[in-house]
Amino acid sequence: SQLLKIERQQGRRRGVETERWSARTLDLDLLLYADECLEEEGLEIPHPRLHQRAFVLEPLCELAGHRVHPRLAETLETLRARLTDPGGWRIWPQMSPDWRVPAPPEGAHSESHQ
């Protein structure tokens, strides 16, 4: 998939980073795709644990809290409110300048995917 390709390009090595909850170079997940529900090998949409993760729901609700989860038929705001520890996430301070994505060269065109 494209997300796995991007992870590899950014240095993620899945064979090395094998533990489920271990630190990762990069971890990209497809959370939602319109109102689609899909289950196939290596891909489940919506993300199967989206509704359990405050660190996912908090910023997602800022963008689209009114959206309805296609499997659970509840808004993302409702799912966030139901979490047992809705404040159980925080933004970590920048530990290293290495996390920044380099700016494209002058004159390079970038596509907008909105």
Secondary structure, 3 states (H helix, E strand, C coil): CHHHHHHHHCCCCCCCCCCCCCCCCCCCCCCCCCCCCEEECCEEECCCCHHHCHHHHHHHHHHHCCCECCCCCCEHHHHHHHCCCCCCCCCCCCCCHHHCCCCCCCCCCCCCCC
